[in-house]
Amino acid sequence: MKKHTIPYIILSVGLFQFIVSAMAAQYAPPACDWGALLEKVKNTLPQDTPFTEFSPGEKPDYKNKILSYITAIDNKLYDKIVILKKQSSPETDYLFVNNKLYSIIENWGDIDQQTEKEILSALAKQFGKAQLQQDKNFWIYSYDSEKTKVLCYLIKLPDKRSTCKIYFYTRQLFRMLISE
């Protein structure tokens, strides 16, 4: 390994952390227009943001707690589910049943303490005070607003960082599923 490679790697990692922190400083939770049609949501995405669209059957390794909950209630809905995955930071998955928005998942990956604070602050500002459940290094912040439930999962890492994934879903999830 060349002796110049190490400083470039360190600089690259530092730059990546700065970018993620800057994005979190401007973080606003997604607009949760539950029941919005797939095409409408696609049209709200910035044109330069790449995304993929797939069904769970096309990607059997795809994991999503809300998807698991929905298919546990009615496995016939499995073929009516579409995921729209926005390739950005955070990576964002929109889950649709019969072309209607049911859930949004933000996968932040590993974040620093400052980014974590900024995300939790923005969630509290929009969705109110959180209920906290904690088991060793696994923390769940639960928020509940008039139309939306939010689960923010944090796995605390030894290096004072956390792995972060946020689930947004409609409070009317069960009612919407019954009407499908």
JOKAQUI-V920349 format. One record per backbone hydrogen bond with DSSP energy under -0.5 kcal/mol. CO is the residue of the C=O (numbers start at 1). NH is the residue of the N-H. Records with the same first field share a line. If there is no record, write none. Layout:
CO->NH  NH
This chain:
2->5  6
3->7
4->8
5->9
6->10
7->11
8->12
9->13
10->14
11->15
12->16
13->17
14->18
15->19
16->20
17->21
18->22
19->23
20->24
21->25
22->26
23->26
24->27
31->33
32->34
33->36
36->101
37->41
38->42
39->43
40->44
41->44  45
42->45
46->49
48->50
50->87
52->85
54->83
55->58  59
59->62
64->68
65->69
66->70
67->71
68->72
69->73
70->74
74->77
75->78
76->79
77->80
78->81
80->98  99
82->96
83->54  85
84->86  94
85->52  87
86->88  92
88->90
91->107
92->86
93->95  105
94->84  96
95->102  103
96->82
97->100
99->38
100->97
101->35
102->170
103->95
104->168
105->93  107
106->108  166
107->91
109->164
111->162
112->116
113->117
114->118
115->119
116->120
117->121
118->122
119->123
120->124
121->125
122->126
123->127
124->128
127->144
131->142
133->140
135->138
137->139  156
138->135
139->154
140->133  142
141->152
142->131
143->150
147->171
148->145
149->169
150->143
151->153  167
152->141  154
153->165
154->139  156
155->163
157->160
161->157
162->111  164
163->155
164->108  109
165->153
166->106  168
167->151
168->104
169->149
170->173
172->176
173->177
174->178
175->179
177->180
